[in-house]
Amino acid sequence: MAENGLISIESRFGVAETIDRLVATVTSAGMRVFARIDHAAGAHEVGAELRPTELLIFGHPKGGTPLMQDQQAAGIDLPLKALAWEDALGKIWLSYNDAHWLAERHGLGQASRDAVKAIAAGVEKVIAAAAGANQS
């Protein structure tokens, strides 16, 4: 589990392409895309500069509902989110919350244990595919 709950993997693609790939991957897996937010465009609107940074909000009620049935406040962290961003050296990263960290944060128990495991495995798979990471 990531110490602060955030997992980041390097992407082989630019920010927009990484998010495009993530959209394609999550929709082909039967999940929904709820929103795509271009933070750099928002910064530009107010005359500020920000390296490319895009957020995708996605998920499926089948995955998140058991977490909220266990502890309803877990809904603050649902649907799932992934952030593609460019660092100061030009590397592209895809970051997301560790499902096990979310379970710990919200005190989730046995009632949602299987859902947390499924979410963790599913998110890891779609993030790796979007980033072009080698999967074992």
N, C-alpha and C positions, 0 to 999 in steps of 0.2 A: 504494500500500500504506500502511495506517495505520502510523504510527511505532511504536506499541506493540502493533500487531496487532489492536487493538480498533476496530471500526467501530460507530458509533451513529447511528441516524436517529430523528428525532422521529416519534412515532405520533400519529394523530388520535383515538385511542381510549384509554380507561382501561387500566390494567395488565391486569386480568383479561380484558377484551374483546380486547385485543391478543393475549394468549396464546391465547384461544379461537380467534381468527381464524388464528393461526399453526398451531394444531393442525389446523384444517379445511384450511388450505392445504397443509401438508406431507402429510397423509394423502391428500388428493385427488391429490397428485403422486406417490403410490406409496411414500412414505417411512413409517417407523415412528416412533411416539412411544414413547420408553422410560420417561420420567418427567417429571412436572410437580411442581416444588417451590415452595411458597409460603414464601419466606423471612420475610415479615412475620408470618405465622401462627406460624412457629417462634420468632420473637423474642417474640411475645405469650405463648407458652407458658412462657417463662422470665421474664416480667414486664418485658420490654424493649419499647421502641417502635422501629418501623422503618417508613418510608414504604412504600407498596405496592411489592413486589419479587417477581417470579416468574421462575423459570428453567424452560425447556423443553429437554429432551435428546431429540434426534431424529436420524434418519439412515437409511441403508440400507447393507447390507454391500457392495453393488455399488460404491458410491462410496468407502467407507473402506478396504476390503480392499487395493486397489492401493497405498495409502499405507503400510499396515503391511507389505505384501510388500516394499516398497522399504526402509523403515526401521521395524522392528517397534515401536520406542518411540513412534512417532507415535500409537499407540493410547491414549496418555495424554490426547490431545486429541480422541479420538473416543469415542462419537458426537459429533455437532455439538451446540452449545449456543447458546441465545439467552436473553437476560435482558431482561425488560420491567421498567422501574423508573420511579418518580416522583422528580423532582429537588426541591430545596428551593423552587423557584418554582412547582411544580405541573405542570410539563411532563412528558410521558411519553416515554420513550426505549426503543428496542429495540436492544440491543447484541449483537454477535456477533464471533467471531474471523475475521479475514481469512484465507482459505484459502491465499493466497500467502505470508502471514506464517508460517503453520503449516509450509508447505513449506520456507521458509528456516530456521525454528527447528529442524526435524528433518533438514535436509540432504537433502531429497528431490531426486531426479534425474530423468533422462529416463523411467525406468520408470513413474513416476507423474504425469508432466507433464500428460497428457490428463485424468486423473482430477481433479487439482487444478483445472484450468481448468473442468471440468464442475461440480465442487463450488462453486467461486466463483460461477459464473453462476447455478446453481440456488439457492444460499442467498440471493444478492442478490435474486432474483426472489420467493422466498417471503417474505422479510423485508419487501420493499417492499409486497407485497400485504397482509400482516398489518397493517402500519402505516398503510395507506391512502395511501401515497406515490404521487405521479404517476409513471408509467413512460413512457419515451419509446419 
